[in-house]
Amino acid sequence: MTQEESRTDLNSKFMKTLLIVVAAFCIFGGPYLVYVLTAALDSSFFVAFAAGLALFTVGMVLVLYLIRAKVIS
């Protein structure tokens, strides 16, 4: 097995860590994205809320996937 193949394997420490960090970023970044889009960029609240909710949902789905794959116990 080459080094690149071992990085893309779900059982490698690198992929486990990367997926957990991405899931945490999506979960915590979703609500913050709503704030940034509405306050800093003066965007529509409904567009910002939809984007934040989508990012939060992606994070939750990723966490559920990691739990079912027994990456997170």
MDTraj code that builds the backbone (N, CA, C; nanometers):
import mdtraj as md
import numpy as np

residues = "MET THR GLN GLU GLU SER ARG THR ASP LEU ASN SER LYS PHE MET LYS THR LEU LEU ILE VAL VAL ALA ALA PHE CYS ILE PHE GLY GLY PRO TYR LEU VAL TYR VAL LEU THR ALA ALA LEU ASP SER SER PHE PHE VAL ALA PHE ALA ALA GLY LEU ALA LEU PHE THR VAL GLY MET VAL LEU VAL LEU TYR LEU ILE ARG ALA LYS VAL ILE SER".split()
xyz = np.array([
    [0.0856, -0.1185, 0.0000],
    [0.0000, 0.0000, 0.0000],
    [0.0896, 0.1240, 0.0000],
    [0.0629, 0.2164, -0.0893],
    [0.1420, 0.3375, -0.0972],
    [0.0950, 0.4374, 0.0083],
    [0.1706, 0.5442, 0.0236],
    [0.1372, 0.6439, 0.1248],
    [0.0068, 0.7153, 0.0901],
    [-0.0169, 0.7428, -0.0380],
    [-0.1405, 0.8121, -0.0778],
    [-0.2625, 0.7229, -0.0575],
    [-0.2513, 0.5939, -0.0847],
    [-0.3623, 0.5028, -0.0608],
    [-0.3952, 0.4936, 0.0870],
    [-0.2940, 0.4988, 0.1724],
    [-0.3194, 0.4901, 0.3156],
    [-0.3863, 0.6171, 0.3680],
    [-0.3661, 0.7306, 0.3033],
    [-0.4312, 0.8542, 0.3463],
    [-0.5790, 0.8575, 0.3088],
    [-0.6162, 0.7914, 0.2008],
    [-0.7559, 0.7917, 0.1596],
    [-0.8358, 0.6802, 0.2243],
    [-0.7715, 0.5912, 0.2960],
    [-0.8395, 0.4837, 0.3660],
    [-0.9103, 0.5404, 0.4890],
    [-1.0354, 0.5011, 0.5100],
    [-1.1132, 0.5534, 0.6221],
    [-1.0559, 0.5107, 0.7559],
    [-0.9796, 0.4033, 0.7580],
    [-0.9224, 0.3558, 0.8838],
    [-0.7915, 0.4243, 0.9199],
    [-0.7381, 0.5077, 0.8312],
    [-0.6132, 0.5761, 0.8635],
    [-0.6393, 0.6903, 0.9614],
    [-0.5429, 0.7199, 1.0421],
    [-0.5562, 0.8267, 1.1411],
    [-0.5754, 0.9621, 1.0744],
    [-0.5099, 0.9820, 0.9604],
    [-0.5215, 1.1086, 0.8893],
    [-0.6649, 1.1340, 0.8449],
    [-0.7296, 1.0338, 0.7821],
    [-0.8672, 1.0512, 0.7344],
    [-0.9647, 1.0658, 0.8499],
    [-0.9455, 0.9894, 0.9564],
    [-1.0328, 1.0017, 1.0725],
    [-1.0270, 1.1438, 1.1277],
    [-0.9072, 1.1940, 1.1444],
    [-0.8891, 1.3281, 1.1992],
    [-0.9464, 1.4330, 1.1047],
    [-0.9193, 1.4194, 0.9767],
    [-0.9680, 1.5160, 0.8787],
    [-1.1210, 1.5200, 0.8753],
    [-1.1852, 1.4055, 0.8737],
    [-1.3310, 1.4021, 0.8675],
    [-1.3948, 1.4567, 0.9953],
    [-1.3341, 1.4304, 1.1096],
    [-1.3863, 1.4838, 1.2358],
    [-1.3716, 1.6352, 1.2393],
    [-1.2599, 1.6872, 1.1923],
    [-1.2384, 1.8319, 1.1887],
    [-1.3344, 1.8983, 1.0903],
    [-1.3563, 1.8374, 0.9750],
    [-1.4503, 1.8927, 0.8766],
    [-1.5918, 1.8927, 0.9334],
    [-1.6304, 1.7847, 1.0005],
    [-1.7641, 1.7782, 1.0604],
    [-1.7803, 1.8850, 1.1684],
    [-1.6791, 1.9035, 1.2523],
    [-1.6861, 2.0062, 1.3562],
    [-1.6924, 2.1458, 1.2950],
    [-1.6162, 2.1689, 1.1892],
    [-1.6204, 2.2980, 1.1211],
    [-1.7590, 2.3251, 1.0641],
    [-1.8194, 2.2236, 1.0038],
    [-1.9532, 2.2419, 0.9466],
    [-2.0575, 2.2673, 1.0545],
    [-2.0504, 2.1938, 1.1639],
    [-2.1495, 2.2092, 1.2707],
    [-2.1368, 2.3461, 1.3372],
    [-2.0163, 2.3853, 1.3724],
    [-1.9982, 2.5130, 1.4412],
    [-1.9914, 2.6308, 1.3448],
    [-1.9540, 2.6046, 1.2209],
    [-1.9453, 2.7119, 1.1227],
    [-2.0791, 2.7498, 1.0622],
    [-2.1768, 2.6606, 1.0689],
    [-2.3091, 2.6890, 1.0139],
    [-2.3747, 2.8102, 1.0790],
    [-2.3898, 2.8101, 1.2111],
    [-2.4485, 2.9282, 1.2760],
    [-2.3627, 3.0548, 1.2606],
    [-2.2316, 3.0394, 1.2600],
    [-2.1447, 3.1554, 1.2430],
    [-2.1576, 3.2126, 1.1023],
    [-2.1813, 3.1263, 1.0038],
    [-2.2000, 3.1716, 0.8660],
    [-2.3229, 3.2617, 0.8545],
    [-2.4269, 3.2293, 0.9285],
    [-2.5467, 3.3140, 0.9282],
    [-2.5115, 3.4534, 0.9781],
    [-2.4361, 3.4610, 1.0859],
    [-2.3952, 3.5902, 1.1409],
    [-2.3085, 3.6672, 1.0414],
    [-2.2116, 3.6011, 0.9822],
    [-2.1192, 3.6684, 0.8899],
    [-2.1935, 3.7205, 0.7675],
    [-2.2822, 3.6382, 0.7124],
    [-2.3537, 3.6809, 0.5927],
    [-2.4505, 3.7949, 0.6205],
    [-2.5145, 3.7955, 0.7370],
    [-2.6111, 3.9016, 0.7649],
    [-2.5441, 4.0282, 0.8166],
    [-2.4524, 4.0158, 0.9101],
    [-2.3932, 4.1340, 0.9731],
    [-2.2802, 4.1945, 0.8892],
    [-2.1858, 4.1136, 0.8499],
    [-2.0676, 4.1663, 0.7823],
    [-2.0921, 4.1935, 0.6337],
    [-2.1631, 4.1051, 0.5678],
    [-2.1814, 4.1199, 0.4234],
    [-2.3168, 4.1771, 0.3854],
    [-2.3994, 4.2047, 0.4847],
    [-2.5310, 4.2659, 0.4649],
    [-2.6141, 4.1888, 0.3618],
    [-2.6186, 4.0584, 0.3813],
    [-2.6956, 3.9715, 0.2931],
    [-2.8353, 3.9514, 0.3498],
    [-2.9224, 3.8945, 0.2710],
    [-3.0576, 3.8645, 0.3157],
    [-3.0523, 3.7597, 0.4270],
    [-3.1348, 3.7770, 0.5281],
    [-3.1348, 3.6838, 0.6400],
    [-3.1771, 3.5446, 0.5950],
    [-3.2738, 3.5344, 0.5071],
    [-3.3237, 3.4045, 0.4647],
    [-3.2209, 3.3274, 0.3835],
    [-3.1456, 3.3982, 0.3003],
    [-3.0377, 3.3331, 0.2244],
    [-2.9280, 3.2868, 0.3199],
    [-2.8932, 3.3720, 0.4157],
    [-2.7902, 3.3367, 0.5129],
    [-2.8354, 3.2203, 0.5995],
    [-2.9619, 3.2209, 0.6400],
    [-3.0139, 3.1126, 0.7230],
    [-3.0132, 2.9809, 0.6461],
    [-3.0513, 2.9843, 0.5190],
    [-3.0520, 2.8627, 0.4374],
    [-2.9096, 2.8077, 0.4198],
    [-2.8136, 2.8964, 0.3976],
    [-2.6741, 2.8524, 0.3830],
    [-2.6208, 2.7951, 0.5139],
    [-2.6511, 2.8601, 0.6247],
    [-2.6068, 2.8106, 0.7550],
    [-2.6709, 2.6777, 0.7901],
    [-2.7984, 2.6650, 0.7601],
    [-2.8686, 2.5394, 0.7872],
    [-2.8140, 2.4265, 0.7008],
    [-2.7827, 2.4566, 0.5765],
    [-2.7253, 2.3546, 0.4881],
    [-2.5892, 2.3082, 0.5387],
    [-2.5065, 2.4020, 0.5823],
    [-2.3746, 2.3662, 0.6343],
    [-2.3866, 2.2859, 0.7637],
    [-2.4776, 2.3247, 0.8503],
    [-2.5014, 2.2516, 0.9749],
    [-2.5509, 2.1096, 0.9448],
    [-2.6401, 2.0961, 0.8478],
    [-2.6934, 1.9648, 0.8111],
    [-2.5844, 1.8746, 0.7546],
    [-2.4979, 1.9304, 0.6727],
    [-2.3862, 1.8520, 0.6187],
    [-2.2980, 1.8012, 0.7323],
    [-2.2712, 1.8850, 0.8304],
    [-2.1912, 1.8433, 0.9452],
    [-2.2571, 1.7327, 1.0253],
    [-2.3873, 1.7436, 1.0476],
    [-2.4582, 1.6405, 1.1235],
    [-2.4635, 1.5084, 1.0476],
    [-2.4846, 1.5152, 0.9165],
    [-2.4858, 1.3927, 0.8355],
    [-2.3479, 1.3272, 0.8379],
    [-2.2433, 1.4075, 0.8321],
    [-2.1077, 1.3535, 0.8375],
    [-2.0800, 1.2883, 0.9724],
    [-2.1263, 1.3487, 1.0804],
    [-2.1086, 1.2887, 1.2132],
    [-2.1837, 1.1559, 1.2222],
    [-2.3064, 1.1530, 1.1723],
    [-2.3826, 1.0274, 1.1738],
    [-2.3133, 0.9194, 1.0917],
    [-2.2567, 0.9572, 0.9781],
    [-2.1818, 0.8618, 0.8961],
    [-2.0610, 0.8079, 0.9730],
    [-1.9887, 0.8973, 1.0398],
    [-1.8706, 0.8548, 1.1152],
    [-1.9073, 0.7660, 1.2329],
    [-2.0210, 0.7914, 1.2944],
    [-2.0649, 0.7052, 1.4055],
    [-2.1036, 0.5685, 1.3539],
    [-2.1761, 0.5631, 1.2438],
    [-2.2172, 0.4336, 1.1879],
    [-2.0983, 0.3544, 1.1350],
    [-1.9962, 0.4226, 1.0864],
    [-1.8760, 0.3550, 1.0380],
    [-1.7815, 0.3198, 1.1531],
    [-1.8231, 0.3512, 1.2752],
    [-1.7472, 0.3238, 1.3977],
    [-1.6110, 0.3937, 1.4008],
    [-1.6048, 0.5105, 1.3343],
    [-1.4867, 0.5938, 1.3436],
    [-1.4924, 0.6717, 1.4745],
    [-1.6132, 0.7174, 1.5093],
    [-1.6373, 0.7828, 1.6379],
    [-1.7168, 0.6855, 1.7220],
    [-1.6692, 0.6608, 1.8423],
    [-1.7412, 0.5654, 1.9276],
    [-1.8020, 0.6348, 2.0479],
])
top = md.Topology()
chain = top.add_chain()
for i, resn in enumerate(residues, 1):
    res = top.add_residue(resn, chain, resSeq=i)
    for name in ("N", "CA", "C"):
        top.add_atom(name, md.element.get_by_symbol(name[0]), res)
traj = md.Trajectory(xyz[None], top)
